[in-house]
Amino acid sequence: MKRQKKNDRDRVLTDSEIRTIWNDADGLFGNFTKLALLTGQRSEKLLTMNYDDVRNGVWHIRSEAREKGNGEELRLPTVALEVLANQKTISPGPRVFDCPIIRLRNLKLRFDRRYKLQHWWIHDLRRTSRTLMPAAGVPDVAAELVLGHIQGGVQAIYNRHSYFEETGAALDNSPPS
């Protein structure tokens, strides 16, 4: 019988690790990780985010040709807007995170060495965000739409509700009105 090795795609950060990242990561890396946790978006989406993509507290996520899906429009919680304001002092240009992914990886490695965090990837923040949503009472359909996962089957054909309020409430951790 062949033993199955642990899949890297299983990693969800612990509460202690989240606290360490939230409290001790600062600057560009801190703002990036916080926004990744708060929105559940892919690194590529965060790296292509412009300040003018956020209007009236709603992030209008750009869609690329042949892209399967994304969150499209996400109402950002107040704390995410505060992170964006903080980032603007670091990167005042049009792009929120005006840096190559390799710079973020290097900042992550430096952070990991300093705080003794091991064996996690930036993408694990997305999985952690998704895992925490049901624990906060977010319905699965809203959590999946926050991440930009396309609904399949009959749901995709017949359910035309936008879930804008529900996804906003998911990120805000408050019930929709």
C-alpha positions as a Markdown table, in Angstrom:
| # | Residue | x | y | z |
|---|---|---|---|---|
| 1 | Met | 0.0 | 0.0 | 0.0 |
| 2 | Lys | 1.5 | 3.3 | -1.1 |
| 3 | Arg | 1.5 | 6.1 | 1.5 |
| 4 | Gln | 0.1 | 9.3 | 0.4 |
| 5 | Lys | 2.3 | 12.3 | 1.3 |
| 6 | Lys | 0.7 | 15.4 | 2.7 |
| 7 | Asn | -0.5 | 17.7 | 0.0 |
| 8 | Asp | 0.9 | 21.3 | 0.0 |
| 9 | Arg | -2.6 | 22.4 | -0.9 |
| 10 | Asp | -4.0 | 21.3 | 2.5 |
| 11 | Arg | -2.3 | 24.1 | 4.5 |
| 12 | Val | -4.5 | 26.4 | 6.5 |
| 13 | Leu | -2.8 | 28.8 | 8.9 |
| 14 | Thr | -3.5 | 28.4 | 12.6 |
| 15 | Asp | -4.9 | 31.2 | 14.7 |
| 16 | Ser | -1.5 | 31.7 | 16.2 |
| 17 | Glu | 0.1 | 32.0 | 12.8 |
| 18 | Ile | -2.6 | 34.4 | 11.6 |
| 19 | Arg | -2.0 | 36.6 | 14.8 |
| 20 | Thr | 1.7 | 36.6 | 14.1 |
| 21 | Ile | 1.3 | 37.7 | 10.5 |
| 22 | Trp | -1.4 | 40.2 | 11.4 |
| 23 | Asn | 0.5 | 41.8 | 14.3 |
| 24 | Asp | 4.1 | 41.5 | 13.1 |
| 25 | Ala | 4.1 | 41.8 | 9.3 |
| 26 | Asp | 4.3 | 45.4 | 8.3 |
| 27 | Gly | 5.0 | 47.6 | 5.3 |
| 28 | Leu | 4.4 | 46.2 | 1.8 |
| 29 | Phe | 4.4 | 42.5 | 3.0 |
| 30 | Gly | 2.1 | 43.2 | 5.9 |
| 31 | Asn | -0.4 | 45.1 | 3.8 |
| 32 | Phe | -0.3 | 42.4 | 1.1 |
| 33 | Thr | -0.9 | 39.5 | 3.5 |
| 34 | Lys | -3.7 | 41.4 | 5.4 |
| 35 | Leu | -5.5 | 42.2 | 2.2 |
| 36 | Ala | -5.1 | 38.6 | 1.0 |
| 37 | Leu | -6.6 | 37.3 | 4.2 |
| 38 | Leu | -9.4 | 39.9 | 4.2 |
| 39 | Thr | -10.5 | 39.3 | 0.6 |
| 40 | Gly | -9.5 | 35.8 | -0.2 |
| 41 | Gln | -8.2 | 36.9 | -3.6 |
| 42 | Arg | -5.3 | 35.4 | -5.6 |
| 43 | Ser | -1.9 | 37.1 | -5.4 |
| 44 | Glu | -2.2 | 37.9 | -9.1 |
| 45 | Lys | -5.4 | 39.9 | -8.5 |
| 46 | Leu | -3.9 | 41.8 | -5.6 |
| 47 | Leu | -0.8 | 42.6 | -7.7 |
| 48 | Thr | -2.8 | 44.0 | -10.5 |
| 49 | Met | -5.1 | 46.0 | -8.3 |
| 50 | Asn | -5.2 | 49.8 | -8.8 |
| 51 | Tyr | -6.4 | 52.3 | -6.3 |
| 52 | Asp | -9.0 | 53.5 | -8.8 |
| 53 | Asp | -10.4 | 50.0 | -9.0 |
| 54 | Val | -11.9 | 50.7 | -5.5 |
| 55 | Arg | -14.9 | 53.1 | -5.8 |
| 56 | Asn | -17.2 | 53.8 | -2.9 |
| 57 | Gly | -15.7 | 51.0 | -0.9 |
| 58 | Val | -16.3 | 48.4 | -3.7 |
| 59 | Trp | -13.3 | 46.7 | -5.4 |
| 60 | His | -14.1 | 46.3 | -9.1 |
| 61 | Ile | -11.8 | 43.3 | -9.9 |
| 62 | Arg | -10.4 | 43.4 | -13.4 |
| 63 | Ser | -11.1 | 40.3 | -15.5 |
| 64 | Glu | -8.5 | 39.0 | -18.0 |
| 65 | Ala | -9.4 | 37.3 | -21.3 |
| 66 | Arg | -10.0 | 33.6 | -20.9 |
| 67 | Glu | -10.2 | 34.0 | -17.1 |
| 68 | Lys | -12.5 | 31.4 | -15.4 |
| 69 | Gly | -13.8 | 33.8 | -12.9 |
| 70 | Asn | -13.1 | 36.2 | -10.1 |
| 71 | Gly | -15.0 | 38.0 | -7.3 |
| 72 | Glu | -16.0 | 40.7 | -9.9 |
| 73 | Glu | -17.3 | 43.3 | -7.3 |
| 74 | Leu | -16.4 | 43.0 | -3.7 |
| 75 | Arg | -17.6 | 45.4 | -1.0 |
| 76 | Leu | -14.5 | 45.8 | 1.1 |
| 77 | Pro | -14.7 | 45.9 | 4.9 |
| 78 | Thr | -13.5 | 49.0 | 6.7 |
| 79 | Val | -10.3 | 47.3 | 7.9 |
| 80 | Ala | -9.4 | 46.4 | 4.2 |
| 81 | Leu | -10.0 | 50.1 | 3.3 |
| 82 | Glu | -7.7 | 51.1 | 6.2 |
| 83 | Val | -5.0 | 48.7 | 4.8 |
| 84 | Leu | -5.3 | 50.3 | 1.4 |
| 85 | Ala | -4.9 | 53.7 | 2.9 |
| 86 | Asn | -1.8 | 52.6 | 4.7 |
| 87 | Gln | -0.4 | 51.0 | 1.5 |
| 88 | Lys | -1.0 | 54.3 | -0.3 |
| 89 | Thr | 1.6 | 55.9 | 2.0 |
| 90 | Ile | 4.1 | 53.2 | 0.8 |
| 91 | Ser | 3.1 | 53.0 | -2.8 |
| 92 | Pro | 1.3 | 56.3 | -3.9 |
| 93 | Gly | 1.3 | 55.4 | -7.6 |
| 94 | Pro | -1.7 | 54.0 | -9.5 |
| 95 | Arg | -1.0 | 50.4 | -8.6 |
| 96 | Val | -1.6 | 49.3 | -5.0 |
| 97 | Phe | 1.3 | 46.8 | -4.9 |
| 98 | Asp | 3.8 | 48.0 | -7.4 |
| 99 | Cys | 6.3 | 45.3 | -7.1 |
| 100 | Pro | 7.2 | 41.9 | -8.7 |
| 101 | Ile | 6.0 | 38.7 | -7.0 |
| 102 | Ile | 9.7 | 37.8 | -6.3 |
| 103 | Arg | 10.0 | 40.8 | -4.0 |
| 104 | Leu | 7.0 | 39.6 | -1.9 |
| 105 | Arg | 8.5 | 36.1 | -1.8 |
| 106 | Asn | 11.8 | 37.5 | -0.5 |
| 107 | Leu | 9.9 | 39.6 | 2.1 |
| 108 | Lys | 8.0 | 36.4 | 3.1 |
| 109 | Leu | 11.3 | 34.5 | 3.5 |
| 110 | Arg | 12.8 | 37.2 | 5.7 |
| 111 | Phe | 9.6 | 37.3 | 7.8 |
| 112 | Asp | 9.6 | 33.5 | 8.1 |
| 113 | Arg | 13.2 | 33.5 | 9.4 |
| 114 | Arg | 12.5 | 36.2 | 11.9 |
| 115 | Tyr | 9.3 | 34.8 | 13.3 |
| 116 | Lys | 10.0 | 31.1 | 12.8 |
| 117 | Leu | 7.0 | 30.4 | 10.5 |
| 118 | Gln | 7.6 | 27.5 | 8.2 |
| 119 | His | 6.0 | 25.6 | 5.3 |
| 120 | Trp | 3.4 | 28.1 | 4.2 |
| 121 | Trp | 2.8 | 29.8 | 0.9 |
| 122 | Ile | 1.1 | 33.1 | 0.2 |
| 123 | His | -1.7 | 31.1 | -1.5 |
| 124 | Asp | -2.4 | 29.5 | 1.9 |
| 125 | Leu | -3.9 | 32.8 | 3.0 |
| 126 | Arg | -6.6 | 32.4 | 0.4 |
| 127 | Arg | -7.4 | 28.9 | 1.6 |
| 128 | Thr | -7.3 | 30.1 | 5.2 |
| 129 | Ser | -9.7 | 32.9 | 4.4 |
| 130 | Arg | -12.1 | 30.4 | 2.7 |
| 131 | Thr | -11.8 | 28.0 | 5.6 |
| 132 | Leu | -12.7 | 30.7 | 8.2 |
| 133 | Met | -15.8 | 31.9 | 6.4 |
| 134 | Pro | -18.1 | 29.0 | 7.3 |
| 135 | Ala | -16.8 | 29.3 | 10.9 |
| 136 | Ala | -18.1 | 32.9 | 10.8 |
| 137 | Gly | -21.5 | 31.8 | 9.5 |
| 138 | Val | -20.9 | 32.6 | 5.8 |
| 139 | Pro | -23.0 | 30.4 | 3.5 |
| 140 | Asp | -20.9 | 28.3 | 1.1 |
| 141 | Val | -22.2 | 29.9 | -2.0 |
| 142 | Ala | -21.2 | 33.4 | -0.8 |
| 143 | Ala | -17.8 | 32.2 | 0.3 |
| 144 | Glu | -17.2 | 30.5 | -3.1 |
| 145 | Leu | -18.3 | 33.7 | -4.9 |
| 146 | Val | -16.0 | 35.8 | -2.8 |
| 147 | Leu | -13.1 | 33.7 | -4.1 |
| 148 | Gly | -14.4 | 34.0 | -7.7 |
| 149 | His | -15.2 | 30.3 | -8.0 |
| 150 | Ile | -17.8 | 29.8 | -10.8 |
| 151 | Gln | -20.9 | 27.9 | -9.7 |
| 152 | Gly | -21.6 | 24.9 | -11.8 |
| 153 | Gly | -24.5 | 22.7 | -12.8 |
| 154 | Val | -28.1 | 23.7 | -12.2 |
| 155 | Gln | -27.0 | 26.4 | -9.8 |
| 156 | Ala | -25.1 | 28.2 | -12.6 |
| 157 | Ile | -28.0 | 27.9 | -15.0 |
| 158 | Tyr | -30.9 | 28.9 | -12.8 |
| 159 | Asn | -29.5 | 31.0 | -9.9 |
| 160 | Arg | -29.0 | 34.5 | -11.3 |
| 161 | His | -28.8 | 36.3 | -8.0 |
| 162 | Ser | -25.7 | 38.5 | -7.8 |
| 163 | Tyr | -24.9 | 37.8 | -4.1 |
| 164 | Phe | -23.3 | 41.3 | -3.9 |
| 165 | Glu | -24.7 | 42.0 | -0.4 |
| 166 | Glu | -23.9 | 38.4 | 0.8 |
| 167 | Thr | -20.3 | 38.5 | -0.4 |
| 168 | Gly | -19.9 | 42.0 | 1.2 |
| 169 | Ala | -21.3 | 40.7 | 4.4 |
| 170 | Ala | -19.0 | 37.7 | 4.2 |
| 171 | Leu | -15.9 | 39.9 | 4.1 |
| 172 | Asp | -17.4 | 42.2 | 6.7 |
| 173 | Asn | -18.4 | 39.2 | 8.9 |
| 174 | Ser | -21.8 | 40.6 | 9.4 |
| 175 | Pro | -25.2 | 39.3 | 8.2 |
| 176 | Pro | -26.6 | 41.0 | 5.0 |
| 177 | Ser | -29.4 | 43.5 | 5.6 |
